[in-house]
């Protein structure tokens, strides 16, 4: 009778469901503990464990048995759909999405399609390589034919010294054509500029220097395809606010032809002193041989070469493609300066290129998604793969019925084609900073285009479960963020100052304490955060780079000497070290690895032991078990435990979880067979 009265009350109250209710208000039918029918229980389980509704055959089977047995639940947890469910659970738990943490600035992304337009940088690096942002190479002139195929024959001499080859003495590609940059020049059609006195650059080149138009022969620019080429006259744009407006002096050569436009008062040190005629000659950057720079106001393009298609090409793609001659290079270092091409600087160095197989560069999505030759966006594919890796680790632990916290300590991991190529070919230079997790020959070899296949391998001893994957390290880019996520996800704790916390007056010297573990007001949280964060001390912040002691010692005298001399850059070799002092501890720590600053002896042990030690310590408190019970309860009942449920279930479930070897499946089974899961609430 009580159950019938409750149901009647619920039906009568339906009209009032839109009215807000107090969070503390007792449920109308709290005393009722009637379980749902077997068919309803089955539906709950298949939705929660498999993400689908039951089949007709499953319904008939449970009706025949009269209940869902433990064997039925275990069978569901051996279904592939369950492991998809496990990955999704951990995706939410780990907030596994690094898309906002790793920015693809496009500097290593190629434009073009390899056929009508050569693959080449068409973004920021183009300024350093060709003179203007967004300019690719000349896709109509093959680099090796630069001596016989000229875009602008009217402009001879095209170089100060006649060329005998299309590269410099070290094989670095030189320009094959040029155009005047309309950011500096005004370039009307020649016929319009001269009122039809001359209409082509060839006609202009035939005029003497004494002619009003003939003196500008070097500033005539042919543009367009061969069939539609037009001639333009380019002189500094005199519009208001234009950079060339003040260049009023026309400087001529011995024959009276204008070779540059100059500022009348160079002693005032104007921003733009001169605009010289464009040729195929490059400037030297800071007079360093091999460090080339385009002439200001000139777009100087090299030609293309034909080479095998890049690593990203799907099956059926052309075997060879057009690639800009600069990007087609495969060097590991600048042959003149010996500077590395294995850093982000490669995109601005004319001598580097994309490397073997185009490994340093990527492409955006090319072609329609329905096209069999469709190429996926390389950066997005890498982000997706890094997001997935920690989920595969968690799945493998659950699938093998291992102790659940192996997800935090195991060295086992997985790569698909995207990650295999990333590590083995040393891809992603300049965008990702991720240390290969094992010797390259031990990482499974999978074709880049095979993103669906995941293979297992063992990472080196520095690794600890999901906590050292790029997906975790990039998603939580600082040591403090990594601590906060660990505490929230696995201990169900957040860092919030207690009610007794208070800040000192603004003038108190404690506010200026650089060590947050000691700063008044901050120490309530940071006294825990700082020593705990030390467990990630051998992993760089805002990167997935491991800092091995043999390469990154605790103290580097070279960095100390640079810091003392005021050279905080130190050739780019000391970014991980203390190079500036803001207090006494900092002054005595110059040249020390940043993560050792303000550390006690115990905290230094945390640095060398890594996250694995943190997990081992947390086992002592029992908080890991209790938090995991709460997480699973919330996941399968759709709400947190009430205070009464914590009293009834939390300790027994946590105890059983520990006794069962921390098996995740066993915990889920216990939760979905509780009265609370089957109760009509």
Secondary structure, DSSP 8 states (H G I E B T S, - for coil): -HHHHHHHHHHHTGGGTTS---TT---TTTT---B--HHHHHHHHIIIIISS---HHHHHHHHHHSS--HHHHHHHTTSHHHHHHHHHHHHHHHT---TTTS---STTEEES-SSSS-BEE-STHHHHHHSSTT----TTSBGGGTTT--S-GGG---SSS--SSSB-TT--B--SEEEE-TTTEEEEEHHHHTTTS--SHHHHHTS-TTSTTGGGGGGEEEES-GGG-EEEEEEE--STT-TTTT--EEEE-TTS-EEEEE-TTGGG--S--EEE---S--EEGGG-TT-EE--TTEEEE--EEEEE--TT--TTS-SEEEEETTTT---SB-TTT--BSSSGGGGG-TTT-S-GGGTT-EE--BS-TTSTT-B--HHHHHHHHHHHHHHHHHHHHHHTT-BGGGGGT--EEEE-HHHHHHHHTT--TTT--B--SS-GGGS----TT--S--EEEE--TT--GGGGSHHHHHHT-SHHHHHHHHHHHHH-------TT-----TT-GGGG-S-TTTSTTTHHHHHHHHHHHGGGTTB-TTSB-B--TTTS-SB-HHHHHHHHTT-SSGGGT-TTB--S-SSHHHHTTTTBBGGGTT--HHHHHHHHH-HHHHHHHHTTTSHHHHHHHHHHHHHHHSS---HHHIIIIIHHHHHHHHHTTSBHHHHHHHHHTSHHHHB--
